[in-house]
Amino acid sequence: MNGRGLIVAAVLLVLSGRQAECSDPRIITSSPDGPDGEILKCNLTDHSFQIAGHQWFKGHKIVHEDKDGSHITTYNITEVNVESSGQYTCKFLTVPDLIGVINVTVPPSVLAYKKTEHGNEGDTGVMTCKSNSYPFVEQWMWYRSSEDGSIQPLVNGTDERYYIKSTGNKTELRIHQLDIEKDQGEYICNGSNVLGTTGATVALRVRSRLAALWPFLGIVAEVIILVTIIFIYEKRRKPDEAPEGRGNLFDEDGGSAPLKSNAAANHETVRQRNSS
């Protein structure tokens, strides 16, 4: 298949249900190269069945259906890649229904959840890789890349702080009690299936124990500076501002300013009345 890793079952026996005769009908499956991509084909060799139509599935999802009564049905894949890989099923709508299976497979496509992971010293660091290709990854391996260029394989038991958990198309490396001197660096996750091996690199950055406190200490420092500025401003403002509605009780020489007596004010009022 032009080196693209497309594997197809050539001839499959088909389950025909309890009403089947002694010899089950056969569906011949193939995927010849086409100019526009890959053409998956199913051929029902027993022409005695009345066909009401066809259905094509990728996994449990219907990707094509028709009401054609032909004993041959095809489905075109535009390009064989990670997204199009998987298990395809052709179904002949007969009594009972007859099915054939074609596996479209590619080498694993390994991706890291995050290219760079961060962790605080003393905490647990977690690095994760996944693969969405079909068939599923059969074996996962983790490696540590040293500064001198050497690659160190990591497995459960290499170090009591390392724990690796792999399930299907996902793998996870946990490092307990992160050490800023020992654990910081690059890690490689490799996934393998029958068609090959690919990998991805994750950079682990370890922060010091005090790193988590810096944001809090910064906020505290800002509050202290703000309170100090307000206090100094209020302290300098009060001597320069006199309360409104009250005159200055002191003259420029520091002595008491003379106060007008009520008697003088009354005498002035009487004089104005007499003159009038």
Secondary structure by P-SEA (a helix, b strand, c coil): ccccccccccbbbbbcccccccccbbbbbbbccccccbbbbbbbcccccccccbbbbcccccccccccccccccccccccccccccbbbbbcccccccbbbbbbcccccccccccbbbbcccbbbbbbbbbcccccccbbbbbbbcccbbbbbbcccccccbbbbbcccbbbbbbcccccccccbbbbbbbbccccccbbbbbbbbbcccccaaaaaaaaaaaaaaaaaaaaaaaaaaaacccccccccccccccccbbbbaaaaaaaaaaaaaac
